[in-house]
Amino acid sequence: MMVEVLISLVKIFVIVLGFVMAVAGLLTLLGDRKQSSKIQNRVGPNRAKILGIGVLGIPHFLADGLKLVLKENIVPAGANRFLHTLAPVLVLAPALIGWAVIPFMDHYCTGTMQTTAEYTEICVGGEWKNYFSIMHLNAGLLFAFAIAAISVYGAAIAGWASNSKYSLLGGLRSSAQMISYEVSMGLSLAGILLIYGTLDLNEMARMQGYLLWDWLPMWGVVVQPLAFFLFFLAGMAETKRAPFDLPEGESEIVAGYLTEYSTMKFAGMQLAEYAATVFIAALIAVIFLGGWQIPYVYADGIRIFDNHWVPFGEQAWYWISIFLRVHAMIFKILVLVWLQFMMRWTLPRFRYDQVMTLGWKILLPLSIANLFVTALIVTLL
Amino acid sequence: MAEDIYKPIDQDIHSEPMILQMGPSHPATHGTVRFTLTLEGEKVIKCETEVGYLHRGFEKECEEATWTQVFPYTDRLNYVSPLLNNFGYALAVERLLGIEVPERCDWIRTIMGELSRLSDHLTCIGAGGLELGAMTAFLYAIEGRELVWDLIEQVTGARLTVSYGRIGGLKDDLTPDFAERWAYTRERLIEIHETTHKLLTRNRIFLDRMEGTGVITPEMGVSYGYTGVCLRSTGVAYDVRKDHPYFKYGEVDFDVPVGKHGDNMDRYLCRMEELVQSIRIIDQCLAKMKPGPINTDDPRVALPSKDKVYNTIEGMISHFKIIFEGVQVPAGEVYSYTEGGNGELGFYIVSNGTGKPWKIHVRSPSLIVMGGIHKLFEGGLLADIIPTFDTVNMIGGECDK
């Protein structure tokens, strides 16, 4: 019992602090500063140095963090002190809790791994041990959605509690936007649920190891290409990043619900946004891009066109495959995050009513159509 | 019982429009202007505009300065295209004096004026992208502006407060390698122009934000006295450079782009096309201009050469008279207008025959645009204020004088 608790703690530490916070934090630096400076023909931050070393402007990022910690915490006059402080917590916490169900790799098998003719990996002579996701939940997807939905409260409360009209407008916009896009997000996934028949995220990733006609990986994006785009779009809108960043649309409503925030409260909200970006990328990776799967690489060797060989011996290969697969998952997340950043720095911002039109009149009907067609095909096959 | 359920719904729950103070220090109201908006949800039902936060008393200041000392003040009018103000003012005083400037001076004024227009339009287009969230487009346009400013700096010695114009001439001739550096800048500007087209012009989000918002009808444009791109976007092809040519605009070949709908998109496209036309004008000017003097030799306004100042008593007296008492402009009045960055930039000048202006009035296109801006905002959404306010290109220094 103690050992399991310990393992869970280690996993939480590694995934939430080690991976999510590090990636989200570094993204503020590399994604938002250095990558944007590359796109925009600029140099980017390069002044801050520690002992004369300024690698990629990382000291700049640390100095920023320090500055935010040391700044004066201002609560505007007439604001609700309690709610004003609570809101950043409500935004940041869900962005991190959701990671509980993201599988970075299949469960560890104490016995030997075998891959059946259906390309399903089974554990023979041993049992599965969950070492690569914080918690194994057979309704993981529902959990992720439920948790993600909580963050809308944070934004709405932040908007209301700041006692500022700009914040209020921002809070209203974010509530409306997040609620609208959750509908499309959920419905765009209904089709893929019909195909997989499970809500378990790890099970979904496992099913995507199947090779159609012995060469085409049956990733979610292959069987549900439309849903992939819909989910990607709705997910971006859900994270409130550009081009859907109108809740904090800098030009018209100053900074939206962030207007009256300073110090780490502000940093927490910003960090939550980055964490949410990474979280959406992880969800997309698991559901549509095979999760930890690498095409043709299985726990018991490499398989393609009925050929099968095991480099370095069976046990050694199992460890190698675990290593490769964890990194494949991280790589997929990073690519998706990179893609979101590229879009952020290329596209202008939508208008409020245009986002609503896109959500309700385009994405939602398309999601429903996708669901119907998928249901029809699943029934007929 | 059943009826009671519906009763509360019929009652008017207390609701009232929200009044929002937008500006004077708001990210969108650059150039300090204040809009008092009455909002119904996010819809603007009423807008009250208040300008004057950048008022420096330009017109009053000028009365205390000699005719030549006014030039630095004009730099601060439209600070995105200061050269156009310089030349506009110089032309007005020259008309009052009745003097002609040498041929080369006119060519250089045309070139430098068009460079200023390039910087003005690039800034406006870039800022428009920035405010709609396309920061990348902004920085590309700003790169173009930097190149233009490098050229201006090379010739005038300053980037923003150039004070390059003089009554009857210019501060300096073009530098010898100007044509060479222009060739480089030109190439880069065309690349930037293409990139901006690719980034924005067919971008669906950008089109949705720009098309059909902030519409000016031709009737409204004319009746409010709009000029420049704001008027041309409605389809009225009024350009001072074409209709009342001054400098060398009559001798070069260029088109006046006009829009159809008078919306933000048309204003954006007009500016994009004017960039191309400005480049065309500069190319032709450089090909046609010949070496020669740049300053008039009229002794009333021209400073004598240093040789004469140091060696002859007449030269020295003339130098002192012009510097201390100012150029003696005969009594009278003149209204002279040129095409500024935003439209017709007019100087109405009254002289009482002394070395200082009796009265200078500026017809600043920005102020006139602000007169009718509430018409463009009302009925639209809060977010539409952003592109509309950008494309009318209100410049605080010029508007508030």
Boltz contact constraints between the chains, C-beta under 6 A:
constraints:
  - contact:
      token1: [A, 39]
      token2: [B, 136]
      max_distance: 6.0
  - contact:
      token1: [A, 40]
      token2: [B, 136]
      max_distance: 6.0
  - contact:
      token1: [A, 40]
      token2: [B, 139]
      max_distance: 6.0
  - contact:
      token1: [A, 165]
      token2: [B, 20]
      max_distance: 6.0
  - contact:
      token1: [A, 242]
      token2: [B, 133]
      max_distance: 6.0
  - contact:
      token1: [A, 243]
      token2: [B, 205]
      max_distance: 6.0
  - contact:
      token1: [A, 250]
      token2: [B, 27]
      max_distance: 6.0
  - contact:
      token1: [A, 251]
      token2: [B, 27]
      max_distance: 6.0
  - contact:
      token1: [A, 251]
      token2: [B, 28]
      max_distance: 6.0
  - contact:
      token1: [A, 251]
      token2: [B, 131]
      max_distance: 6.0
  - contact:
      token1: [A, 251]
      token2: [B, 386]
      max_distance: 6.0
  - contact:
      token1: [A, 252]
      token2: [B, 28]
      max_distance: 6.0
  - contact:
      token1: [A, 252]
      token2: [B, 382]
      max_distance: 6.0
  - contact:
      token1: [A, 252]
      token2: [B, 383]
      max_distance: 6.0
  - contact:
      token1: [A, 252]
      token2: [B, 386]
      max_distance: 6.0
  - contact:
      token1: [A, 345]
      token2: [B, 136]
      max_distance: 6.0
  - contact:
      token1: [A, 347]
      token2: [B, 205]
      max_distance: 6.0
  - contact:
      token1: [A, 348]
      token2: [B, 132]
      max_distance: 6.0
  - contact:
      token1: [A, 348]
      token2: [B, 133]
      max_distance: 6.0
  - contact:
      token1: [A, 348]
      token2: [B, 134]
      max_distance: 6.0
  - contact:
      token1: [A, 348]
      token2: [B, 205]
      max_distance: 6.0
  - contact:
      token1: [A, 348]
      token2: [B, 206]
      max_distance: 6.0
  - contact:
      token1: [A, 349]
      token2: [B, 132]
      max_distance: 6.0
  - contact:
      token1: [A, 349]
      token2: [B, 133]
      max_distance: 6.0
  - contact:
      token1: [A, 350]
      token2: [B, 205]
      max_distance: 6.0
  - contact:
      token1: [A, 351]
      token2: [B, 209]
      max_distance: 6.0
  - contact:
      token1: [A, 351]
      token2: [B, 383]
      max_distance: 6.0
  - contact:
      token1: [A, 352]
      token2: [B, 42]
      max_distance: 6.0
  - contact:
      token1: [A, 352]
      token2: [B, 383]
      max_distance: 6.0
  - contact:
      token1: [A, 354]
      token2: [B, 208]
      max_distance: 6.0
